[in-house]
Amino acid sequence: MAKARDIPGLDGELPFAVAAARTVRVRTAELFEHLDGVLDVGDIERVHDARVATRRLRAVLEIYRECFPREPFRAALRDVKALADALGARRDPDVHLAALEELRAALPEEDGPGLALMSARFRAEQSAGNDELAQALEDVREFHLHERLVHLADAAEAAGTP
């Protein structure tokens, strides 16, 4: 799992809204860096890292909720949640398939056909999750989520800078 980056200059002396702006900028950048390659079913850790990044971003948005304009905040939070849900729809079958591979090595060969059926079911779920994730990524681009998150940070910083 990717380690969360430190927030430069974050300390107890910083105005709350400025801390919000800095934190949202860093967590937004992390999320969008982790979105590269998430549709590649051969590298399931990318999806995991992106999902963790959505959780971190969602948490800081909720912690600093009062620093942001209400309606843009609510829309951005809704879209971050939708992206997290799509990442989850893809991640769950990834985890099941990995566990099934470990199980396959420990079970007798005669269990192979049953495991193959389960594997096929999870691969179908993985494919459907990937389709859902692809649509979510298209929505992120189409509705400019990255830019909207940066604007929230900008609005918080402007409100918190003396």
DRENMAR-288372 format. One record per atom (N, C-alpha, C): residue number from 1; chain; atom name; x, y, z. Coordinates in steps of 0.05 Angstrom, whole numbers, plus 5000, padded with zeros to 4 digits. Layout:
<nukols>
NUKOL  nr  kette  atom  c1  c2  c3
NUKOL  NUM  A  CA  X  Y  Z
...
</nukols>
This chain:
<nukols>
NUKOL  nr  kette  atom  c1  c2  c3
NUKOL  1  A  N  5017  4977  5000
NUKOL  1  A  CA  5000  5000  5000
NUKOL  1  A  C  5018  5025  5000
NUKOL  2  A  N  5010  5044  4984
NUKOL  2  A  CA  5025  5069  4982
NUKOL  2  A  C  5022  5085  5008
NUKOL  3  A  N  5044  5095  5017
NUKOL  3  A  CA  5045  5112  5041
NUKOL  3  A  C  5034  5140  5034
NUKOL  4  A  N  5019  5150  5053
NUKOL  4  A  CA  5009  5178  5049
NUKOL  4  A  C  5032  5197  5051
NUKOL  5  A  N  5031  5217  5033
NUKOL  5  A  CA  5052  5237  5034
NUKOL  5  A  C  5047  5257  5057
NUKOL  6  A  N  5069  5268  5067
NUKOL  6  A  CA  5067  5289  5087
NUKOL  6  A  C  5055  5314  5074
NUKOL  7  A  N  5042  5330  5090
NUKOL  7  A  CA  5031  5356  5081
NUKOL  7  A  C  5051  5377  5088
NUKOL  8  A  N  5064  5390  5068
NUKOL  8  A  CA  5084  5410  5073
NUKOL  8  A  C  5073  5434  5090
NUKOL  9  A  N  5088  5441  5110
NUKOL  9  A  CA  5081  5464  5126
NUKOL  9  A  C  5058  5461  5145
NUKOL  10  A  N  5047  5437  5148
NUKOL  10  A  CA  5024  5432  5165
NUKOL  10  A  C  5033  5432  5194
NUKOL  11  A  N  5023  5451  5209
NUKOL  11  A  CA  5029  5452  5238
NUKOL  11  A  C  5006  5465  5252
NUKOL  12  A  N  5008  5466  5279
NUKOL  12  A  CA  4987  5477  5295
NUKOL  12  A  C  4983  5507  5292
NUKOL  13  A  N  5002  5521  5281
NUKOL  13  A  CA  5001  5550  5278
NUKOL  13  A  C  4986  5558  5252
NUKOL  14  A  N  4982  5540  5234
NUKOL  14  A  CA  4970  5546  5208
NUKOL  14  A  C  4940  5550  5212
NUKOL  15  A  N  4929  5571  5199
NUKOL  15  A  CA  4899  5574  5200
NUKOL  15  A  C  4886  5549  5189
NUKOL  16  A  N  4864  5542  5202
NUKOL  16  A  CA  4849  5517  5195
NUKOL  16  A  C  4843  5515  5165
NUKOL  17  A  N  4833  5537  5153
NUKOL  17  A  CA  4826  5536  5125
NUKOL  17  A  C  4851  5533  5107
NUKOL  18  A  N  4873  5544  5115
NUKOL  18  A  CA  4898  5540  5099
NUKOL  18  A  C  4907  5512  5102
NUKOL  19  A  N  4905  5500  5126
NUKOL  19  A  CA  4911  5472  5129
NUKOL  19  A  C  4893  5455  5112
NUKOL  20  A  N  4868  5462  5110
NUKOL  20  A  CA  4849  5447  5093
NUKOL  20  A  C  4858  5448  5064
NUKOL  21  A  N  4865  5472  5055
NUKOL  21  A  CA  4874  5475  5027
NUKOL  21  A  C  4898  5458  5021
NUKOL  22  A  N  4918  5460  5038
NUKOL  22  A  CA  4943  5445  5033
NUKOL  22  A  C  4938  5414  5034
NUKOL  23  A  N  4922  5406  5052
NUKOL  23  A  CA  4917  5377  5055
NUKOL  23  A  C  4900  5367  5031
NUKOL  24  A  N  4880  5381  5023
NUKOL  24  A  CA  4864  5373  5000
NUKOL  24  A  C  4881  5372  4975
NUKOL  25  A  N  4898  5391  4971
NUKOL  25  A  CA  4915  5391  4947
NUKOL  25  A  C  4933  5366  4946
NUKOL  26  A  N  4945  5359  4969
NUKOL  26  A  CA  4963  5336  4969
NUKOL  26  A  C  4947  5310  4965
NUKOL  27  A  N  4925  5307  4980
NUKOL  27  A  CA  4909  5283  4977
NUKOL  27  A  C  4896  5280  4949
NUKOL  28  A  N  4889  5302  4937
NUKOL  28  A  CA  4879  5302  4910
NUKOL  28  A  C  4901  5293  4891
NUKOL  29  A  N  4924  5304  4893
NUKOL  29  A  CA  4947  5296  4876
NUKOL  29  A  C  4952  5266  4879
NUKOL  30  A  N  4953  5256  4903
NUKOL  30  A  CA  4957  5228  4908
NUKOL  30  A  C  4937  5211  4894
NUKOL  31  A  N  4911  5218  4897
NUKOL  31  A  CA  4890  5202  4884
NUKOL  31  A  C  4894  5201  4854
NUKOL  32  A  N  4899  5224  4842
NUKOL  32  A  CA  4901  5224  4813
NUKOL  32  A  C  4926  5210  4803
NUKOL  33  A  N  4947  5210  4819
NUKOL  33  A  CA  4970  5194  4811
NUKOL  33  A  C  4964  5164  4812
NUKOL  34  A  N  4948  5156  4831
NUKOL  34  A  CA  4942  5127  4834
NUKOL  34  A  C  4921  5118  4814
NUKOL  35  A  N  4908  5136  4800
NUKOL  35  A  CA  4888  5127  4781
NUKOL  35  A  C  4900  5117  4755
NUKOL  36  A  N  4925  5124  4750
NUKOL  36  A  CA  4939  5114  4726
NUKOL  36  A  C  4941  5084  4727
NUKOL  37  A  N  4930  5071  4707
NUKOL  37  A  CA  4933  5042  4704
NUKOL  37  A  C  4914  5025  4721
NUKOL  38  A  N  4894  5037  4733
NUKOL  38  A  CA  4876  5021  4750
NUKOL  38  A  C  4859  5001  4735
NUKOL  39  A  N  4856  5005  4709
NUKOL  39  A  CA  4840  4986  4694
NUKOL  39  A  C  4856  4961  4686
NUKOL  40  A  N  4881  4960  4692
NUKOL  40  A  CA  4898  4937  4686
NUKOL  40  A  C  4893  4915  4707
NUKOL  41  A  N  4879  4894  4699
NUKOL  41  A  CA  4872  4872  4718
NUKOL  41  A  C  4897  4856  4726
NUKOL  42  A  N  4919  4860  4713
NUKOL  42  A  CA  4944  4846  4720
NUKOL  42  A  C  4958  4858  4743
NUKOL  43  A  N  4951  4882  4752
NUKOL  43  A  CA  4964  4896  4774
NUKOL  43  A  C  4943  4905  4793
NUKOL  44  A  N  4934  4887  4811
NUKOL  44  A  CA  4912  4894  4828
NUKOL  44  A  C  4919  4913  4851
NUKOL  45  A  N  4945  4917  4855
NUKOL  45  A  CA  4953  4936  4876
NUKOL  45  A  C  4947  4965  4869
NUKOL  46  A  N  4946  4971  4843
NUKOL  46  A  CA  4939  4998  4834
NUKOL  46  A  C  4911  5005  4844
NUKOL  47  A  N  4893  4987  4841
NUKOL  47  A  CA  4865  4991  4849
NUKOL  47  A  C  4864  4996  4879
NUKOL  48  A  N  4879  4979  4894
NUKOL  48  A  CA  4879  4981  4923
NUKOL  48  A  C  4890  5009  4931
NUKOL  49  A  N  4912  5017  4919
NUKOL  49  A  CA  4924  5043  4926
NUKOL  49  A  C  4905  5066  4920
NUKOL  50  A  N  4892  5064  4897
NUKOL  50  A  CA  4873  5085  4889
NUKOL  50  A  C  4849  5086  4908
NUKOL  51  A  N  4840  5063  4917
NUKOL  51  A  CA  4818  5061  4935
NUKOL  51  A  C  4825  5073  4962
NUKOL  52  A  N  4849  5067  4972
NUKOL  52  A  CA  4859  5079  4997
NUKOL  52  A  C  4861  5109  4994
NUKOL  53  A  N  4870  5118  4971
NUKOL  53  A  CA  4873  5147  4966
NUKOL  53  A  C  4845  5161  4967
NUKOL  54  A  N  4825  5148  4956
NUKOL  54  A  CA  4798  5160  4958
NUKOL  54  A  C  4789  5162  4987
NUKOL  55  A  N  4795  5142  5003
NUKOL  55  A  CA  4787  5143  5031
NUKOL  55  A  C  4801  5166  5046
NUKOL  56  A  N  4827  5169  5040
NUKOL  56  A  CA  4842  5191  5052
NUKOL  56  A  C  4831  5218  5044
NUKOL  57  A  N  4825  5221  5018
NUKOL  57  A  CA  4814  5246  5009
NUKOL  57  A  C  4787  5251  5021
NUKOL  58  A  N  4770  5231  5021
NUKOL  58  A  CA  4743  5234  5032
NUKOL  58  A  C  4745  5243  5061
NUKOL  59  A  N  4763  5230  5076
NUKOL  59  A  CA  4766  5237  5105
NUKOL  59  A  C  4774  5266  5109
NUKOL  60  A  N  4793  5276  5093
NUKOL  60  A  CA  4801  5304  5097
NUKOL  60  A  C  4780  5323  5088
NUKOL  61  A  N  4765  5316  5067
NUKOL  61  A  CA  4743  5333  5059
NUKOL  61  A  C  4723  5335  5081
NUKOL  62  A  N  4717  5313  5094
NUKOL  62  A  CA  4697  5314  5115
NUKOL  62  A  C  4707  5328  5140
NUKOL  63  A  N  4733  5324  5147
NUKOL  63  A  CA  4745  5338  5170
NUKOL  63  A  C  4744  5368  5166
NUKOL  64  A  N  4750  5377  5142
NUKOL  64  A  CA  4752  5406  5136
NUKOL  64  A  C  4726  5417  5123
NUKOL  65  A  N  4705  5403  5124
NUKOL  65  A  CA  4679  5409  5111
NUKOL  65  A  C  4672  5439  5114
NUKOL  66  A  N  4676  5451  5137
NUKOL  66  A  CA  4667  5479  5142
NUKOL  66  A  C  4684  5499  5126
NUKOL  67  A  N  4706  5491  5115
NUKOL  67  A  CA  4724  5509  5101
NUKOL  67  A  C  4716  5513  5072
NUKOL  68  A  N  4697  5498  5062
NUKOL  68  A  CA  4691  5498  5033
NUKOL  68  A  C  4663  5508  5028
NUKOL  69  A  N  4660  5520  5004
NUKOL  69  A  CA  4632  5529  4996
NUKOL  69  A  C  4614  5504  4995
NUKOL  70  A  N  4591  5506  5007
NUKOL  70  A  CA  4573  5483  5012
NUKOL  70  A  C  4567  5467  4987
NUKOL  71  A  N  4556  5478  4966
NUKOL  71  A  CA  4547  5462  4943
NUKOL  71  A  C  4570  5450  4928
NUKOL  72  A  N  4591  5465  4922
NUKOL  72  A  CA  4613  5452  4908
NUKOL  72  A  C  4626  5430  4925
NUKOL  73  A  N  4627  5434  4951
NUKOL  73  A  CA  4637  5413  4969
NUKOL  73  A  C  4620  5388  4967
NUKOL  74  A  N  4594  5391  4969
NUKOL  74  A  CA  4576  5367  4969
NUKOL  74  A  C  4578  5352  4943
NUKOL  75  A  N  4580  5366  4921
NUKOL  75  A  CA  4582  5353  4894
NUKOL  75  A  C  4609  5339  4892
NUKOL  76  A  N  4630  5351  4901
NUKOL  76  A  CA  4656  5338  4899
NUKOL  76  A  C  4658  5314  4917
NUKOL  77  A  N  4647  5316  4941
NUKOL  77  A  CA  4647  5293  4960
NUKOL  77  A  C  4631  5270  4948
NUKOL  78  A  N  4608  5276  4936
NUKOL  78  A  CA  4591  5256  4923
NUKOL  78  A  C  4607  5242  4901
NUKOL  79  A  N  4622  5257  4886
NUKOL  79  A  CA  4637  5245  4864
NUKOL  79  A  C  4661  5228  4874
NUKOL  80  A  N  4673  5237  4895
NUKOL  80  A  CA  4695  5221  4907
NUKOL  80  A  C  4683  5195  4918
NUKOL  81  A  N  4660  5196  4930
NUKOL  81  A  CA  4647  5171  4940
NUKOL  81  A  C  4640  5153  4917
NUKOL  82  A  N  4630  5163  4895
NUKOL  82  A  CA  4623  5147  4872
NUKOL  82  A  C  4647  5133  4861
NUKOL  83  A  N  4669  5148  4859
NUKOL  83  A  CA  4694  5136  4850
NUKOL  83  A  C  4704  5114  4869
NUKOL  84  A  N  4702  5118  4895
NUKOL  84  A  CA  4709  5098  4914
NUKOL  84  A  C  4692  5073  4911
NUKOL  85  A  N  4666  5077  4907
NUKOL  85  A  CA  4648  5054  4903
NUKOL  85  A  C  4656  5038  4878
NUKOL  86  A  N  4663  5051  4857
NUKOL  86  A  CA  4671  5037  4832
NUKOL  86  A  C  4698  5023  4836
NUKOL  87  A  N  4716  5035  4851
NUKOL  87  A  CA  4741  5022  4857
NUKOL  87  A  C  4736  4997  4874
NUKOL  88  A  N  4717  4998  4892
NUKOL  88  A  CA  4710  4976  4909
NUKOL  88  A  C  4697  4953  4893
NUKOL  89  A  N  4681  4960  4873
NUKOL  89  A  CA  4669  4940  4856
NUKOL  89  A  C  4690  4924  4841
NUKOL  90  A  N  4711  4937  4834
NUKOL  90  A  CA  4733  4924  4820
NUKOL  90  A  C  4752  4910  4840
NUKOL  91  A  N  4757  4921  4863
NUKOL  91  A  CA  4776  4910  4882
NUKOL  91  A  C  4766  4884  4895
NUKOL  92  A  N  4740  4882  4902
NUKOL  92  A  CA  4730  4858  4915
NUKOL  92  A  C  4736  4832  4899
NUKOL  93  A  N  4729  4831  4874
NUKOL  93  A  CA  4736  4806  4859
NUKOL  93  A  C  4766  4802  4856
NUKOL  94  A  N  4781  4823  4855
NUKOL  94  A  CA  4811  4820  4855
NUKOL  94  A  C  4820  4804  4879
NUKOL  95  A  N  4810  4812  4903
NUKOL  95  A  CA  4817  4799  4928
NUKOL  95  A  C  4808  4770  4928
NUKOL  96  A  N  4783  4765  4918
NUKOL  96  A  CA  4773  4738  4917
NUKOL  96  A  C  4790  4720  4899
NUKOL  97  A  N  4797  4731  4876
NUKOL  97  A  CA  4814  4715  4857
NUKOL  97  A  C  4841  4709  4869
NUKOL  98  A  N  4853  4727  4883
NUKOL  98  A  CA  4879  4722  4895
NUKOL  98  A  C  4877  4701  4917
NUKOL  99  A  N  4856  4702  4933
NUKOL  99  A  CA  4851  4682  4953
NUKOL  99  A  C  4846  4655  4941
NUKOL  100  A  N  4832  4654  4919
NUKOL  100  A  CA  4826  4629  4905
NUKOL  100  A  C  4851  4616  4895
NUKOL  101  A  N  4870  4632  4885
NUKOL  101  A  CA  4895  4622  4875
NUKOL  101  A  C  4911  4609  4898
NUKOL  102  A  N  4911  4621  4921
NUKOL  102  A  CA  4924  4609  4944
NUKOL  102  A  C  4911  4583  4952
NUKOL  103  A  N  4885  4583  4952
NUKOL  103  A  CA  4869  4559  4959
NUKOL  103  A  C  4875  4536  4940
NUKOL  104  A  N  4876  4543  4914
NUKOL  104  A  CA  4881  4523  4894
NUKOL  104  A  C  4906  4506  4900
NUKOL  105  A  N  4927  4520  4909
NUKOL  105  A  CA  4952  4506  4915
NUKOL  105  A  C  4950  4487  4939
NUKOL  106  A  N  4931  4492  4957
NUKOL  106  A  CA  4928  4476  4981
NUKOL  106  A  C  4908  4453  4978
NUKOL  107  A  N  4892  4453  4957
NUKOL  107  A  CA  4871  4433  4955
NUKOL  107  A  C  4879  4411  4935
NUKOL  108  A  N  4866  4388  4938
NUKOL  108  A  CA  4872  4366  4919
NUKOL  108  A  C  4863  4373  4891
NUKOL  109  A  N  4875  4360  4872
NUKOL  109  A  CA  4869  4365  4843
NUKOL  109  A  C  4840  4361  4836
NUKOL  110  A  N  4827  4342  4849
NUKOL  110  A  CA  4798  4337  4842
NUKOL  110  A  C  4780  4360  4849
NUKOL  111  A  N  4790  4379  4865
NUKOL  111  A  CA  4774  4403  4870
NUKOL  111  A  C  4777  4424  4848
NUKOL  112  A  N  4794  4419  4829
NUKOL  112  A  CA  4800  4437  4807
NUKOL  112  A  C  4776  4447  4792
NUKOL  113  A  N  4757  4429  4784
NUKOL  113  A  CA  4734  4439  4768
NUKOL  113  A  C  4717  4459  4784
NUKOL  114  A  N  4713  4454  4810
NUKOL  114  A  CA  4697  4472  4826
NUKOL  114  A  C  4711  4499  4829
NUKOL  115  A  N  4737  4498  4833
NUKOL  115  A  CA  4752  4523  4835
NUKOL  115  A  C  4752  4538  4809
NUKOL  116  A  N  4753  4524  4787
NUKOL  116  A  CA  4751  4537  4761
NUKOL  116  A  C  4725  4552  4757
NUKOL  117  A  N  4703  4539  4766
NUKOL  117  A  CA  4677  4553  4765
NUKOL  117  A  C  4676  4578  4782
NUKOL  118  A  N  4687  4576  4806
NUKOL  118  A  CA  4688  4600  4823
NUKOL  118  A  C  4705  4621  4811
NUKOL  119  A  N  4728  4613  4799
NUKOL  119  A  CA  4746  4632  4787
NUKOL  119  A  C  4732  4646  4764
NUKOL  120  A  N  4717  4631  4748
NUKOL  120  A  CA  4703  4643  4725
NUKOL  120  A  C  4683  4664  4735
NUKOL  121  A  N  4669  4657  4757
NUKOL  121  A  CA  4649  4676  4768
NUKOL  121  A  C  4663  4702  4777
NUKOL  122  A  N  4686  4699  4791
NUKOL  122  A  CA  4700  4722  4801
NUKOL  122  A  C  4712  4738  4778
NUKOL  123  A  N  4721  4725  4757
NUKOL  123  A  CA  4731  4739  4733
NUKOL  123  A  C  4709  4756  4720
NUKOL  124  A  N  4685  4744  4719
NUKOL  124  A  CA  4662  4759  4708
NUKOL  124  A  C  4656  4784  4725
NUKOL  125  A  N  4657  4780  4752
NUKOL  125  A  CA  4653  4803  4770
NUKOL  125  A  C  4675  4824  4766
NUKOL  126  A  N  4699  4814  4762
NUKOL  126  A  CA  4722  4832  4758
NUKOL  126  A  C  4718  4848  4733
NUKOL  127  A  N  4709  4835  4712
NUKOL  127  A  CA  4704  4849  4686
NUKOL  127  A  C  4682  4869  4689
NUKOL  128  A  N  4660  4862  4703
NUKOL  128  A  CA  4638  4881  4707
NUKOL  128  A  C  4648  4904  4724
NUKOL  129  A  N  4664  4898  4745
NUKOL  129  A  CA  4675  4920  4761
NUKOL  129  A  C  4693  4938  4746
NUKOL  130  A  N  4708  4926  4727
NUKOL  130  A  CA  4726  4942  4710
NUKOL  130  A  C  4709  4961  4692
NUKOL  131  A  N  4687  4950  4682
NUKOL  131  A  CA  4669  4967  4665
NUKOL  131  A  C  4658  4990  4682
NUKOL  132  A  N  4650  4984  4706
NUKOL  132  A  CA  4639  5005  4724
NUKOL  132  A  C  4661  5026  4730
NUKOL  133  A  N  4685  5016  4735
NUKOL  133  A  CA  4707  5034  4741
NUKOL  133  A  C  4714  5051  4717
NUKOL  134  A  N  4714  5039  4693
NUKOL  134  A  CA  4720  5055  4669
NUKOL  134  A  C  4700  5077  4666
NUKOL  135  A  N  4674  5072  4672
NUKOL  135  A  CA  4654  5093  4670
NUKOL  135  A  C  4659  5114  4691
NUKOL  136  A  N  4666  5106  4715
NUKOL  136  A  CA  4671  5125  4737
NUKOL  136  A  C  4695  5143  4729
NUKOL  137  A  N  4716  5131  4717
NUKOL  137  A  CA  4739  5147  4709
NUKOL  137  A  C  4731  5167  4687
NUKOL  138  A  N  4714  5158  4669
NUKOL  138  A  CA  4704  5177  4648
NUKOL  138  A  C  4688  5200  4661
NUKOL  139  A  N  4672  5193  4681
NUKOL  139  A  CA  4657  5214  4695
NUKOL  139  A  C  4676  5234  4709
NUKOL  140  A  N  4697  5223  4721
NUKOL  140  A  CA  4717  5240  4735
NUKOL  140  A  C  4728  5260  4715
NUKOL  141  A  N  4735  5250  4691
NUKOL  141  A  CA  4746  5268  4670
NUKOL  141  A  C  4725  5287  4660
NUKOL  142  A  N  4702  5277  4653
NUKOL  142  A  CA  4681  5293  4641
NUKOL  142  A  C  4671  5315  4660
NUKOL  143  A  N  4670  5309  4685
NUKOL  143  A  CA  4659  5329  4704
NUKOL  143  A  C  4681  5343  4720
NUKOL  144  A  N  4707  5340  4710
NUKOL  144  A  CA  4729  5356  4720
NUKOL  144  A  C  4733  5354  4750
NUKOL  145  A  N  4732  5330  4761
NUKOL  145  A  CA  4735  5327  4790
NUKOL  145  A  C  4761  5338  4800
NUKOL  146  A  N  4783  5333  4787
NUKOL  146  A  CA  4809  5343  4796
NUKOL  146  A  C  4808  5374  4799
NUKOL  147  A  N  4798  5387  4778
NUKOL  147  A  CA  4797  5416  4778
NUKOL  147  A  C  4779  5426  4800
NUKOL  148  A  N  4756  5413  4804
NUKOL  148  A  CA  4737  5422  4824
NUKOL  148  A  C  4749  5419  4852
NUKOL  149  A  N  4764  5398  4857
NUKOL  149  A  CA  4777  5395  4883
NUKOL  149  A  C  4798  5416  4887
NUKOL  150  A  N  4813  5423  4867
NUKOL  150  A  CA  4833  5445  4869
NUKOL  150  A  C  4819  5471  4874
NUKOL  151  A  N  4796  5476  4862
NUKOL  151  A  CA  4781  5501  4867
NUKOL  151  A  C  4771  5501  4896
NUKOL  152  A  N  4763  5478  4907
NUKOL  152  A  CA  4755  5478  4935
NUKOL  152  A  C  4779  5486  4952
NUKOL  153  A  N  4802  5475  4947
NUKOL  153  A  CA  4826  5482  4962
NUKOL  153  A  C  4832  5512  4959
NUKOL  154  A  N  4829  5523  4935
NUKOL  154  A  CA  4834  5551  4930
NUKOL  154  A  C  4815  5568  4946
NUKOL  155  A  N  4790  5560  4947
NUKOL  155  A  CA  4769  5576  4962
NUKOL  155  A  C  4775  5575  4992
NUKOL  156  A  N  4783  5552  5002
NUKOL  156  A  CA  4790  5550  5030
NUKOL  156  A  C  4814  5568  5037
NUKOL  157  A  N  4834  5566  5020
NUKOL  157  A  CA  4858  5582  5025
NUKOL  157  A  C  4852  5612  5025
NUKOL  158  A  N  4836  5620  5005
NUKOL  158  A  CA  4829  5649  5003
NUKOL  158  A  C  4814  5658  5028
NUKOL  159  A  N  4797  5640  5038
NUKOL  159  A  CA  4781  5647  5062
NUKOL  159  A  C  4798  5647  5087
NUKOL  160  A  N  4819  5631  5088
NUKOL  160  A  CA  4835  5629  5112
NUKOL  160  A  C  4861  5645  5113
NUKOL  161  A  N  4867  5659  5091
NUKOL  161  A  CA  4891  5675  5090
NUKOL  161  A  C  4884  5704  5099
NUKOL  162  A  N  4898  5713  5120
NUKOL  162  A  CA  4893  5740  5130
NUKOL  162  A  C  4900  5762  5111
</nukols>
